[in-house]
């Protein structure tokens, strides 16, 4: 059984036991959440497609940790201007979750 869920403008294909990163939720480690934006639920040949969401379907997840992405560097400069450089770094925060159950 698998489901396709939407969160933070992205779509994820998940199964029971799948670990994946979503945008930071601000939840504590060990908390359980229910993600209700389920776009598709498939169990063998039985497939439910939502318009846009499947009614009554949800994916239960457990928060494992809060992690950071690799650092992205934004460097800008103007040629022939000796003092016109700017370097900025950014590390996006994500919440690592594990799927415990798919209802649908």
Buried (B, 14 or more C-beta within 10 A) or exposed (E): EBBBBBBEEEEBEBEBEBEBBBEBBEBEEEEEBEBBBBBBBBEEEEEBEBEEBBEEBBBBBBBBEBEEEEEEEEEEEEEEEEEEEEEEEEEEEBBBBBBEEBBB
